[in-house]
Amino acid sequence: MPAYKDKAKGTWYASFYYEDWTGKKVKKMKRGFPTKREALEWERTFLQQQTADLEMTFENFVAVYVADMKGRIKENTWGTKEHILYKKLVPYFGKRKMCDIHSKEVIAWQNEMLGYRDKNGKPYSPVYLKTLHNQELLCKGWFLPSNTYDCGSFVVN
């Protein structure tokens, strides 16, 4: 879809229609982008988040997930989940498209978490590893082509 130049202000804006969750057509507009590319990128990201498109990045998926789930979870539980999302999952999967995340990638991430040692040489505890693994359920039911939860849990020797 096109982006438009606001000649008076010298900035770009995105203006388009999309279908909301009720099936009603809604007009969306956002102004003030310095470049046409930024306006188009914002529009593309917005539309992906509205449709839960598998072409969206994991980072964008997390933004949708947070918007949907934050109010449904107790504050303390959310704090733990948020830490794991933004400190463990997004740094690893953030720029990958959802359609490109498969069991193989999840197992590689698990192996990285299993191999982690802090400055004293201590690994993550089995309980923490289980907590990390349980966050993978966030992908369950979010239209992934394969269930990444099938890759198994952390096995600590």
NUFI-152454 format. One line per field, with one value per residue: x, y, z of N, C-alpha, C in turn; residue in three letters; residue number from 1. Coordinates in Angstrom, 1 decimal, decimal comma, padded with zeros to 4 digits. Each point is the difference from the previous one (the first is absolute). Last residue first. Layout:
// NUFI-152454
n.east = c(X_...)
n.north = c(Y_...)
n.up = c(Z_...)
ca.east = c(X_...)
ca.north = c(Y_...)
ca.up = c(Z_...)
c.east = c(X_...)
c.north = c(Y_...)
c.up = c(Z_...)
rest = c(Ala_...)
nr = c(NUM_...)
// end
This chain:
// NUFI-152454
n.east = c(021,7_-004,4_-003,7_-004,5_-004,0_-002,8_-002,0_-004,6_-002,0_-000,8_-003,5_-001,3_-001,2_-001,9_-003,4_-001,5_-000,7_004,1_004,0_001,2_002,2_004,5_001,7_001,5_004,7_002,6_-000,3_002,6_004,4_000,8_000,4_004,1_004,3_004,3_005,2_005,2_004,5_001,1_-001,7_-004,1_-002,3_-002,8_-001,8_-004,6_-002,3_000,6_-002,3_-004,4_-000,8_-000,1_-004,0_-003,3_000,3_-001,6_-004,7_-002,1_-000,9_-000,7_-004,1_-000,3_004,0_004,4_002,6_000,2_001,9_003,3_-000,8_-004,3_-000,8_001,7_-001,0_-004,6_-003,5_000,1_-001,4_-004,6_-002,4_000,0_-002,9_-004,7_-001,7_-001,2_-004,2_-004,3_-003,1_-002,7_001,2_003,5_-000,3_-000,4_003,5_004,2_000,8_001,3_004,5_003,0_000,7_003,2_004,4_001,1_-001,0_-003,2_-002,7_-004,0_-004,7_-004,1_-002,7_000,8_004,6_002,0_-000,7_002,7_004,3_000,5_-000,1_003,9_003,3_-000,4_001,4_004,6_002,0_-000,2_001,9_-000,1_-004,6_-004,7_-005,4_-004,3_-005,1_-004,5_-005,4_-003,6_-004,2_-002,1_-000,3_001,5_004,4_002,1_001,9_002,0_002,4_003,1_004,4_005,0_004,2_004,4_002,5_000,4_-003,6_-003,4_-001,1_-000,8_-000,3_-000,8_-000,2_-002,0_-000,5)
n.north = c(-033,4_002,1_001,8_002,7_-000,6_-000,9_000,4_001,5_004,4_003,0_-000,7_001,5_003,2_004,4_002,9_000,6_-003,4_-001,4_002,3_001,0_-003,2_-000,1_000,9_-003,3_-001,0_002,4_-001,4_-003,7_000,8_001,4_-003,3_-002,3_003,2_002,5_000,3_001,3_002,1_004,7_003,7_-002,1_-003,4_-003,3_-003,3_-001,3_002,9_-000,5_-003,5_000,9_002,0_-002,7_-002,3_002,3_000,1_-003,7_-000,6_004,0_005,0_003,1_002,5_004,1_003,5_002,6_002,9_-000,8_-003,8_000,1_003,4_-000,2_-003,1_000,7_004,1_001,6_-003,2_-001,3_003,1_000,5_-003,1_000,6_003,2_-001,0_-002,2_002,6_002,3_-002,8_-000,9_001,5_004,3_-000,2_-002,0_001,7_002,9_-002,1_-002,5_002,2_001,1_-003,5_-000,9_002,4_-001,6_-003,6_000,8_-000,5_-002,4_-002,6_002,5_002,4_004,1_004,6_001,2_001,1_004,3_003,6_000,4_002,1_004,8_002,3_000,4_003,4_004,3_000,8_000,9_004,3_003,9_002,6_-000,2_001,2_-001,7_-003,8_-002,9_-003,6_-002,2_-004,3_-004,1_-004,7_-004,4_-001,1_000,9_003,6_002,0_004,1_004,5_004,8_003,7_002,6_003,9_004,0_005,2_004,9_003,5_001,3_-003,4_-005,3_-005,1_-005,6_-005,7_-005,1_-005,5)
n.up = c(032,9_-002,6_-003,9_-002,2_-003,3_-004,7_-004,5_-001,1_000,3_-003,7_-004,1_-005,1_-003,1_002,5_002,4_004,6_003,5_002,6_001,2_004,4_002,7_001,5_004,4_003,2_000,6_003,2_004,5_001,3_001,2_004,4_003,3_000,4_000,4_-002,1_000,2_001,6_000,6_001,1_-002,5_-002,6_-003,8_-004,0_-003,2_-000,8_-002,8_-004,6_-002,1_-001,3_-004,1_-003,8_-000,9_-002,4_-004,7_-002,4_-000,6_-002,6_-002,7_-003,6_-000,7_002,4_-000,7_001,9_002,9_004,9_002,9_003,7_003,3_002,2_003,7_004,5_002,4_-000,4_001,4_004,5_003,3_000,5_002,6_004,6_001,7_000,2_003,7_003,6_-000,2_-001,9_-004,3_-003,8_-002,3_-003,3_-004,7_-004,7_-001,6_-000,5_-003,9_-003,9_-000,4_-001,2_-004,5_-002,4_000,2_-002,7_-005,1_-004,4_-003,3_000,8_001,6_002,3_-000,4_001,5_-000,1_-004,1_-001,7_001,5_-001,8_-004,2_-000,1_001,2_-003,3_-003,2_001,1_-000,1_-004,2_-001,9_003,1_004,1_003,0_001,8_000,4_-000,8_-000,3_-001,5_-000,3_-000,5_-000,7_001,9_002,2_004,6_001,6_-003,4_-004,8_-003,2_-003,1_-000,6_-000,2_001,9_-000,7_000,1_-000,3_-000,3_000,5_-003,2_-003,3_000,6_-002,2_-000,1_-001,1_-001,5_-000,6)
ca.east = c(000,7_001,2_000,5_001,4_000,3_000,4_001,4_000,3_000,0_001,4_000,0_000,3_-000,2_001,3_000,1_000,2_-001,3_-001,1_-000,1_-000,6_-001,4_-000,2_-000,4_-001,4_-000,7_000,3_-000,7_-001,4_000,0_000,0_-001,3_-001,0_-000,6_-001,4_-001,0_-001,2_000,0_000,6_001,4_000,2_000,7_000,3_001,4_000,6_-000,4_000,7_001,4_000,0_-000,1_001,3_001,0_-000,3_000,5_001,5_000,6_-000,4_000,3_001,4_-000,1_-000,7_-001,4_-000,4_000,0_-000,6_-000,9_000,3_001,4_000,1_-000,6_000,5_001,4_000,9_-000,2_000,4_001,4_000,5_-000,2_000,9_001,4_000,4_000,2_001,3_001,2_000,4_001,0_-000,6_-001,1_000,5_000,1_-001,1_-001,3_000,0_-000,2_-001,4_-000,8_000,0_-001,0_-001,4_000,0_-000,3_001,1_000,5_001,2_001,2_000,7_000,9_-000,4_-001,5_-000,5_000,4_-000,9_-001,3_000,0_000,2_-001,3_-001,0_000,4_-000,4_-001,4_-000,5_000,3_-001,0_000,3_001,0_001,2_001,3_000,8_001,0_000,9_001,1_001,0_000,4_001,1_-000,3_-000,3_-001,5_-000,3_000,2_-001,2_000,2_-001,1_-000,5_-001,4_-000,7_-001,0_-000,8_000,1_001,2_000,9_000,0_000,8_-000,7_000,8_-000,3_000,2_000,8_-000,8)
ca.north = c(-001,2_000,4_-001,2_000,1_000,9_-000,6_-000,3_-001,4_-000,7_000,0_000,3_-001,2_-001,1_-000,5_-000,2_001,3_000,7_-001,0_-000,3_001,2_-000,2_-000,4_001,2_000,2_-000,9_000,4_001,2_-000,4_-000,5_001,2_000,7_-000,8_-001,1_000,3_000,0_-000,7_-001,3_-001,0_000,3_001,4_000,1_001,3_000,2_-001,0_000,3_001,2_-000,4_-000,8_001,0_000,7_-000,9_000,0_001,3_000,0_-000,8_-001,4_-000,5_-000,6_-001,2_-001,1_000,0_-001,1_000,4_001,3_-000,3_-001,2_000,2_001,0_-000,4_-001,3_-000,2_001,0_000,4_-001,1_-000,2_001,1_-000,3_-001,1_000,5_000,7_-000,9_-000,6_000,9_000,7_-000,7_-001,3_000,2_000,7_-000,8_-000,9_000,8_000,9_-000,8_-000,4_001,3_000,3_-001,0_000,6_001,2_-000,5_-000,4_001,0_000,7_-000,8_-000,5_-001,1_-001,3_-000,2_-000,2_-001,4_-000,9_000,1_-000,6_-001,5_-000,6_000,1_-001,0_-001,3_000,0_-000,1_-001,3_-000,8_-000,6_000,8_-000,8_000,5_001,1_000,4_001,0_000,3_000,8_001,1_000,7_001,3_000,0_-000,3_-001,3_-000,3_-000,6_-001,4_-000,7_-001,2_000,1_-001,3_-000,7_-001,0_-001,4_-000,6_-000,3_001,1_001,1_001,2_001,1_001,3_001,0_001,2_001,2)
ca.up = c(000,4_000,7_000,7_000,4_001,0_001,2_-000,1_-000,3_001,3_000,5_001,4_000,8_-000,8_-000,5_-001,5_-000,7_-000,3_-000,3_-001,4_-000,5_-000,2_-001,4_-000,8_000,1_-000,9_-001,3_-000,2_-000,3_-001,4_-000,9_000,1_-000,8_000,8_000,4_-001,0_000,4_-000,6_001,0_000,3_000,5_001,4_000,6_000,1_000,8_001,3_000,4_000,2_001,3_001,0_000,1_000,7_001,4_000,6_-000,1_001,2_000,0_001,3_-000,1_-000,9_000,7_-000,3_-000,9_-001,4_-000,4_-001,1_-000,9_-000,5_-001,1_-001,3_-000,4_000,3_-000,5_-001,4_-000,8_000,0_-000,8_-001,4_-000,3_000,1_-001,1_-001,1_000,3_-000,2_001,3_000,9_000,4_000,9_001,2_001,2_000,3_000,0_001,2_001,2_-000,1_000,2_001,5_000,6_-000,2_000,8_001,3_000,7_001,0_-000,5_000,3_-001,2_000,5_-000,6_-000,1_001,4_000,4_-000,6_000,6_001,3_-000,1_-000,5_001,1_001,0_-000,6_000,0_001,4_000,5_-000,5_-001,4_-000,8_-000,3_000,6_-000,7_000,9_-000,6_000,9_-000,6_000,8_-000,6_-000,4_-001,4_-000,2_000,4_001,4_000,7_000,4_000,6_-000,6_000,1_-000,5_000,8_-000,6_000,5_-000,6_001,1_001,0_-000,5_000,5_000,5_-000,6_001,0_-000,2_000,0)
c.east = c(000,6_000,6_001,3_000,3_001,5_000,4_000,6_001,5_000,4_000,1_001,4_000,0_000,2_-000,2_001,4_000,4_000,2_-001,3_-001,1_-000,2_-000,6_-001,5_-000,2_-000,5_-001,5_-000,8_000,2_-000,9_-001,4_-000,1_-000,1_-001,4_-001,0_-000,5_-001,4_-001,0_-001,2_-000,1_000,7_001,5_000,1_000,7_000,4_001,5_000,6_-000,3_000,8_001,5_000,1_000,0_001,3_000,9_-000,3_000,5_001,5_000,7_-000,6_000,4_001,3_-000,1_-000,6_-001,5_-000,5_-000,2_-000,5_-000,8_000,4_001,4_000,2_-000,5_000,5_001,5_001,0_-000,2_000,5_001,6_000,6_-000,1_001,0_001,4_000,4_000,3_001,3_001,3_000,3_000,8_-000,6_-001,1_000,2_000,0_-001,2_-001,3_-000,2_-000,4_-001,5_-000,8_000,0_-001,1_-001,4_-000,2_-000,4_001,2_000,5_001,3_001,3_000,6_000,7_-000,4_-001,5_-000,5_000,4_-000,9_-001,4_000,0_000,1_-001,3_-001,0_000,3_-000,5_-001,5_-000,5_000,2_-001,2_000,2_001,0_001,2_001,3_000,9_001,0_001,0_001,1_001,1_000,3_001,2_-000,4_-000,3_-001,5_-000,5_000,4_-001,3_000,4_-001,2_-000,6_-001,5_-000,5_-001,0_-000,9_000,2_001,3_001,1_000,2_000,9_-000,9_000,8_-000,2_000,1_000,9)
c.north = c(000,2_-001,3_000,4_-001,3_000,0_001,1_-000,5_-000,3_-001,5_-000,6_-000,1_000,4_-001,3_-001,3_-000,4_-000,3_001,3_000,7_-000,9_-000,2_001,2_-000,3_-000,3_001,2_000,2_-000,8_000,6_001,2_-000,5_-000,5_001,1_000,7_-000,7_-001,2_000,5_000,1_-000,8_-001,4_-001,0_000,2_001,4_-000,3_001,3_000,2_-001,1_000,3_001,2_-000,4_-000,7_001,1_000,6_-000,9_000,0_001,3_000,1_-000,7_-001,4_-000,6_-000,7_-001,3_-001,2_000,1_-001,1_000,3_001,3_-000,1_-001,2_000,2_001,1_-000,3_-001,3_-000,2_000,9_000,4_-001,0_-000,1_001,1_-000,3_-001,1_000,5_000,7_-001,0_-000,7_000,8_000,8_-000,8_-001,3_000,2_000,8_-000,6_-000,9_000,7_000,8_-000,8_-000,3_001,2_000,2_-000,9_000,6_001,3_-000,4_-000,6_001,1_000,7_-000,7_-000,8_-001,2_-001,3_-000,2_-000,3_-001,5_-001,1_000,1_-000,7_-001,5_-000,6_-000,1_-001,1_-001,4_-000,1_-000,3_-001,4_-000,9_-000,6_000,8_-000,8_000,2_001,0_000,4_001,0_000,3_000,8_001,3_000,7_001,3_-000,1_-000,3_-001,3_-000,3_-000,5_-001,4_-000,5_-001,2_000,2_-001,2_-000,6_-000,9_-001,4_-000,7_-000,2_001,1_001,2_001,1_001,1_001,3_000,8_001,2)
c.up = c(001,4_000,5_000,7_000,8_000,2_001,0_001,4_000,1_-000,2_001,4_000,5_001,5_000,7_-000,8_-000,4_-001,4_-000,7_-000,2_-000,3_-001,5_-000,6_-000,3_-001,5_-000,8_-000,1_-001,1_-001,4_-000,2_-000,3_-001,5_-000,9_000,1_-000,9_000,8_000,5_-001,2_000,3_-000,6_001,0_000,3_000,4_001,4_000,7_000,2_001,0_001,5_000,5_000,3_001,4_001,1_000,1_000,8_001,5_000,7_000,0_001,2_000,1_001,3_-000,1_-000,8_000,7_-000,2_-000,9_-001,4_-000,6_-001,2_-001,0_-000,5_-001,1_-001,4_-000,6_000,2_-000,5_-001,5_-000,9_000,0_-000,8_-001,5_-000,4_000,0_-001,2_-001,1_000,2_-000,2_001,2_001,0_000,5_001,1_001,3_001,4_000,4_000,0_001,3_001,2_000,0_000,3_001,5_000,6_-000,2_001,0_001,4_000,8_000,9_-000,6_000,4_-001,1_000,6_-000,4_000,0_001,4_000,4_-000,6_000,7_001,3_-000,1_-000,4_001,1_001,0_-000,5_000,0_001,4_000,5_-000,4_-001,4_-000,8_-000,3_000,7_-000,7_001,1_-000,7_001,0_-000,7_000,9_-000,6_-000,6_-001,5_-000,1_000,4_001,4_000,6_000,4_000,8_-000,8_000,3_-000,7_000,9_-000,8_000,6_-000,4_001,1_000,9_-000,4_000,4_000,6_-000,7_001,3_000,0)
rest = c(Asn_Val_Val_Phe_Ser_Gly_Cys_Asp_Tyr_Thr_Asn_Ser_Pro_Leu_Phe_Trp_Gly_Lys_Cys_Leu_Leu_Glu_Gln_Asn_His_Leu_Thr_Lys_Leu_Tyr_Val_Pro_Ser_Tyr_Pro_Lys_Gly_Asn_Lys_Asp_Arg_Tyr_Gly_Leu_Met_Glu_Asn_Gln_Trp_Ala_Ile_Val_Glu_Lys_Ser_His_Ile_Asp_Cys_Met_Lys_Arg_Lys_Gly_Phe_Tyr_Pro_Val_Leu_Lys_Lys_Tyr_Leu_Ile_His_Glu_Lys_Thr_Gly_Trp_Thr_Asn_Glu_Lys_Ile_Arg_Gly_Lys_Met_Asp_Ala_Val_Tyr_Val_Ala_Val_Phe_Asn_Glu_Phe_Thr_Met_Glu_Leu_Asp_Ala_Thr_Gln_Gln_Gln_Leu_Phe_Thr_Arg_Glu_Trp_Glu_Leu_Ala_Glu_Arg_Lys_Thr_Pro_Phe_Gly_Arg_Lys_Met_Lys_Lys_Val_Lys_Lys_Gly_Thr_Trp_Asp_Glu_Tyr_Tyr_Phe_Ser_Ala_Tyr_Trp_Thr_Gly_Lys_Ala_Lys_Asp_Lys_Tyr_Ala_Pro_Met)
nr = c(157_156_155_154_153_152_151_150_149_148_147_146_145_144_143_142_141_140_139_138_137_136_135_134_133_132_131_130_129_128_127_126_125_124_123_122_121_120_119_118_117_116_115_114_113_112_111_110_109_108_107_106_105_104_103_102_101_100_99_98_97_96_95_94_93_92_91_90_89_88_87_86_85_84_83_82_81_80_79_78_77_76_75_74_73_72_71_70_69_68_67_66_65_64_63_62_61_60_59_58_57_56_55_54_53_52_51_50_49_48_47_46_45_44_43_42_41_40_39_38_37_36_35_34_33_32_31_30_29_28_27_26_25_24_23_22_21_20_19_18_17_16_15_14_13_12_11_10_9_8_7_6_5_4_3_2_1)
// end
